[in-house]
Amino acid sequence: MKQVSLGLGVFVGFSFDRWRFLAEGKLWAAQHETISHVGEAYDVKLNRLTVGARGCRFVLGQNFELAPCALVSVHHLSFLASGQAFEPSGTKTVTWASVGIGAQSRLLVAPWFGLVAALDGEVQLSRPEVSSSPPPESQLVTPEQVVRVAPVAATLTVGAEWIF
C-alpha cells in the first residue's frame, strides 16, 4: 500500500523445546485513496485483512529470547469507491499470498506474561492492482489506477503475550 497502516492482531500458538508455531490474524485500519480524473476527485476506501502462520526457533536467552522465523500469509483486500463517474472495475475484492522471514524477540516479565516485538519481511507472490473505470455510458475511456501492491512488504509488530 502507499501509506503506512496500523492494525490489530491476534496470535494463537504453542511452543515446545525452543520452537514456537503461531497462527495469526491481523485487521488493518482502513485507508483512503483519492483519485482525480478529468477535474473530478473520487474517494476509494481500502480494507485489508491478513491471516498467516509462522514457525520460530529461539536461539538466544532465557528471560530475553531472540528467534528467526519463517512465515506465510494470505492477504484479503476489499475496496469501495464513492463518486458517480467512476465505479470499481471487475471484482471489489482481491486475495493474494506472500512468504517471508522475520525475527521475533520476547522479554519474559513473569512466567505467565511476556512482551513481544517482531520485524518481518515478505515477498508478495502476486501483485494485484485496484483500478476504477468510468461506467459504459461515460465518454471517458481510461481506467485510473488506485493502488498496486508492492513486491515486498515489511511489518513491525509490538505486543503482549499471555502464556498459559
C-alpha positions in Angstrom: 0.0 0.0 0.0 1.1 3.6 -0.5 0.7 4.5 3.2 1.9 3.0 6.4 -1.0 1.4 8.1 -1.7 0.4 11.7 -3.5 -2.8 12.6 -4.7 -5.0 15.4 -3.5 -8.6 15.6 -4.3 -11.8 17.5 -1.8 -14.7 17.6 -2.5 -18.2 18.9 0.2 -20.8 19.2 2.1 -23.4 21.0 5.7 -24.0 21.8 7.9 -26.9 22.8 11.6 -27.1 23.4 12.9 -23.9 21.7 10.3 -24.0 18.8 7.2 -21.8 18.6 4.4 -22.1 16.0 1.8 -19.4 15.7 -1.4 -18.8 13.7 -2.2 -15.1 13.3 -4.9 -12.7 12.2 -4.5 -9.0 11.6 -7.1 -6.4 10.8 -5.6 -3.3 9.3 -7.0 0.2 9.7 -8.9 1.4 6.6 -7.0 3.5 4.1 -8.4 6.1 1.8 -7.1 7.0 -1.6 -8.3 10.0 -3.6 -8.1 9.8 -7.3 -8.5 12.7 -9.7 -9.7 12.2 -13.3 -10.7 14.9 -15.7 -11.1 17.5 -12.9 -13.2 15.4 -10.6 -12.0 13.7 -7.3 -13.2 10.4 -6.0 -12.6 8.5 -2.8 -11.7 4.9 -2.6 -11.8 3.1 0.8 -9.4 0.1 1.1 -9.9 -2.5 3.9 -7.3 -5.2 4.4 -7.3 -8.5 6.5 -4.3 -10.8 6.9 -4.2 -14.4 8.1 -1.0 -16.3 8.4 1.3 -18.8 10.2 4.8 -18.7 11.4 7.4 -21.0 12.8 10.2 -19.7 15.0 13.3 -21.3 16.7 14.6 -19.4 19.7 18.3 -19.3 19.6 19.2 -16.9 22.4 18.3 -16.3 26.0 16.0 -17.5 28.8 14.2 -14.3 30.1 15.0 -12.4 26.9 14.6 -14.6 23.8 15.5 -13.9 20.1 14.3 -16.1 17.3 14.5 -16.2 13.5 11.1 -17.1 11.9 9.7 -18.3 8.6 6.1 -17.2 7.7 3.4 -17.4 5.1 0.4 -15.1 4.8 -2.8 -14.6 2.9 -4.0 -11.1 2.4 -7.5 -10.0 1.5 -8.2 -6.5 0.2 -11.7 -5.1 -0.3 -12.4 -1.7 -1.8 -15.4 0.7 -2.2 -15.3 3.7 -4.5 -17.5 6.7 -3.9 -18.4 9.1 -6.7 -20.8 8.9 -9.6 -18.5 9.0 -12.6 -16.3 6.0 -11.5 -17.1 2.5 -10.4 -14.7 -0.3 -9.3 -13.8 -2.4 -12.4 -14.1 -6.1 -12.0 -14.3 -7.6 -8.6 -14.4 -5.4 -5.5 -12.1 -7.8 -3.6 -8.7 -9.4 -4.2 -6.7 -12.1 -2.3 -3.1 -13.0 -2.6 -0.4 -14.8 -0.7 3.1 -13.9 0.5 6.1 -15.7 2.1 8.8 -14.2 4.3 11.3 -14.3 7.1 11.5 -12.4 10.3 13.0 -12.0 13.7 11.0 -12.2 16.9 12.1 -11.2 20.4 10.3 -11.9 23.8 11.0 -10.5 27.2 9.5 -12.6 30.0 8.2 -10.3 32.6 6.6 -13.1 34.6 6.1 -16.9 33.9 2.7 -16.1 32.5 3.3 -12.7 30.8 5.8 -11.5 28.1 6.4 -8.5 25.9 6.9 -9.4 22.2 8.4 -7.5 19.2 8.9 -8.8 15.7 10.2 -7.5 12.4 9.1 -9.3 9.2 9.8 -9.0 5.5 7.6 -10.6 3.0 7.7 -11.2 -0.8 4.3 -11.0 -2.5 3.5 -14.0 -4.7 1.3 -11.8 -6.9 0.9 -8.0 -7.2 -2.9 -7.2 -7.6 -3.9 -3.8 -8.8 -7.0 -1.9 -7.8 -8.4 0.5 -10.5 -11.5 2.4 -11.2 -13.1 2.8 -14.6 -15.9 5.0 -15.9 -19.3 3.4 -16.5 -20.1 2.4 -20.1 -22.3 5.5 -20.7 -19.4 7.9 -19.8 -17.4 9.4 -22.6 -14.2 8.9 -20.5 -12.4 5.8 -21.6 -9.3 5.4 -19.4 -9.3 3.5 -16.1 -7.5 5.1 -13.2 -5.1 3.0 -11.1 -5.8 3.5 -7.4 -3.2 1.2 -5.9 -0.9 -1.7 -6.8 0.5 -4.0 -4.2 4.3 -3.5 -3.8 6.5 -6.5 -4.5 7.8 -6.6 -0.9 6.4 -5.6 2.5 7.7 -5.0 6.0 5.8 -5.4 9.2 6.7 -4.3 12.7 4.7 -6.0 15.5 4.7 -4.9 19.1 2.5 -6.5 21.8 2.0 -8.5 24.9 1.8 -12.3 25.3 -0.3 -14.2 27.8 1.3 -17.6 28.5 -0.6 -20.5 29.9 
